[in-house]
Amino acid sequence: MSKHARAKIFSRLKSALANGIPDNQAVDYLPIETSSQNEKVSKLKGYMEAVRTEVHVVDAENWKDPLKAILKPRALKTLLYAPETQIGNALAQDWPGADGNEGLPDLVTYEGNIEAFKEDLFQIDAAITSTVGGIAETGAIILWPDAKEPRLMSLVPPIHIAVLEADKIFNSFDEVMQAQKWPQKMPTNAILISGPSKTADIELTLAFGVHGPKELIVLILS
Amino acid sequence: MANKAELDFTRNTSQALKDKQLRKNFKFAMGNFILKRQQIFADQKETERLRELGNAIKKRALSRLPQLLEELEEKCTRNGIRVHWAETTMEANQQVLKIMNAHSATRLVKGKSMVSEEMGLNEFLESRGIEAAETDLGEFIIQLNDEKPSHIIVPAIHKNKEQIAQIFHEKLPDTPYTEDVEELNAIARKTLRQKFFEAQVGLSGVNFAVAETGTLCLIENEGNGRMSTTVPPVHIAVMGLEKVVEKLTDVPPLLRLLTGSATGQLITTYVNMITSPRKDDEKDGPREVHLIILDNGRSKILTDPQLRQTLQCIRCGTCLNHCPVYTRIGGHAYGFVYPGPIGKILNPQVEGLKKAGVLTAASSLCEACAEVCPVKIPIPMLLRRLRNESYSTDSLGLVKDSGYKKNLAETLAWKGWELINTHPHLHAIGQKLTGALGSKVPAWGPLKNWTRYRSAPRFAKKSLHQLIAEQGVEDE
């Protein structure tokens, strides 16, 4: 069925363009406007806060203490993390055990694949992930989930904490695509996130956390 | 694409105009959208450059459509995405069903997709015992109430919170009546989380399909699109064949145009770019990704160099928001899946002029839609073209039912008009007759309808030509 349809569609498309339709090649992409590191951090922070993201600029050498301060008042039971990433590895060192946990959540890992882990995953309170970059011009973080850090970590738990190195904030989406050579190596899933899940489908009234995380917390390491 | 019943646009329009609640809901929402768009596109010069770019990107893609679709197919296939082609909506529905059956699946969760609306997929699957659950909040609301979307972006905008509260209370088990929007959202979240948890297959639309990399881009705020494309073991994406773009770098400007035009946002909450199914070492994501590419009349639209511009549409809905007709009658009155200005040019081309040509009349040609269209589709020009097509006397027949309204009386009338205007003596006689009798004509006969809501023109006793001649100015 599909093969037959394909042949007919292509024959129509080709004959549609056969009578001397010009090939419009001229596409002038817009130049990338650049700003300083500090400007990029403050733009990203400003835009993301405007859509209710909690953004903290923290010391790259000591980001765990601010993280603990963020977590404690929320009284969470579980924090999903990826032990094989740099962030995950650093997080797990000296994390208080289940007994003396100082009001902090227990660290849990993504056990097996989604088929085995689904039930647990939908019960977890929060997840922490790394990022591959940020976009200043619109305010967004970029995730390339992979085998170490699965896709649903940043989607299913009600709180998503993302760690972003300040020097990975780019001016624009175009710039990060070029700089990181996206066209040559697109991953299974690349995702831009600008805030917590939201909707305005009822009378255009904004409401957060309709499907994805209700809270997005970004730690910018500078 | 059409509703089952024959479209009675005049009746629909007058019914909608009488519905005060509906008009209030639309007036509020559309006004809001217009303001938000203005704020995001405050810099006119920059916006114009961006629109030019959007137009150039889509024009280039259309001019190379066969090559780009072949490249998209090749890249997707190489990445592990299975590509299917459908000439008609029925074929596309059958392909979805075949995939569902191959997995013995009876539960489908859906992200928002206008193409799936065009296919009538939900009804098709439900009549075959498969549950197709809409998960976008707006779509979820109207599906509960057995309705169709009234807007491309905010499908339940015709309902206010009291109406939605009532729908939830009646249709969802053990749900108390509440008008609190936060609570209504929480009810939807709880209900739909369970759906995601149980779903066997997820279905989505596609905003941009990138030929260069074989990447499907999905733009959304809620996260239901990500859920539908990540939690279930199988993902089916459906797209119209005009959604392909050439390069990955085409995405950022189109994205900016789409979110700014649709909802006045700099960027949506999520931009989801899918390039392959789950790889062997990965822990989640669907193991199978299918892409169904639908024609349904699009390849025919491509044939006409002017009407082809219809295919540049990125479905942002901003022409709806800015349309004085849409704002007053809402989406349902149009009787087709695509309402508003874009629907007025798209539906007649897909469904034919007999079925949908009447929609082209629902415009004052105020040009608002052309001014705001992010890819610069000259909608009013195409509307005029389609109006004329109904009376066309040439035999090219690129548009379905072209010339179906052609009739001897009108053809003769225009022939006569041509004759008079090319012969000065006839013209002079004509003017004298108009001066003497013209003011009486519109009160009776076929022109009566014209004067029902308009004041009849009053003709001067003497023409300008005569008056000047009387003052002694000579004819050239």
Interface residues (C-beta under 8 A of the other chain):
Chain A: M1 S2 K3 A5 R6 K8 I9 F10 R12 L13 K14 S15 A16 L17 I21 P22 D23 N24 Q25 A26 V27 D28 Y29 L30 Y47 V51 Y110 G112 N113 I114 E115 F117 K118 F122 I135 E137 T138 G139 A140 D146 A147 P150 R151 L152 L155 V156 S172 F173 D174 M177 Q178 W182 P183 M186 P187 T188 N189 A190 I191 L192 I193 S194 G195 P196 S197 K198 T199 A200 D201 I202 E203 L204 T205 A207 G209 V210 H211 G212 P213
Chain B: N25 F28 A29 N32 R49 L50 E52 L53 A56 I57 K59 R60 S63 R64 L65 P66 L69 E70 H84 W85 A86 E87 E91 Q94 Q95 T135 D136 L137 G138 I141 V154 P155 A156 I157 K159 N160 K161 I164 V181 E182 L184 N185 A188 R189 L192 R193 F196 F197 E212 T213 G214 T215 N221 E222 G223 N224 R226 M227 T230 V231 P233 L241 K247 L248 T249 D250 V251 P252 P253 L255 R256 T263 L266 I267 T268 T269 Y270 V271 N272 M273 I274 T275 S276 P277 R278 K279 D281 E282 K283 D284 G285 I293 D295 S299 K300 L302 T303 P305
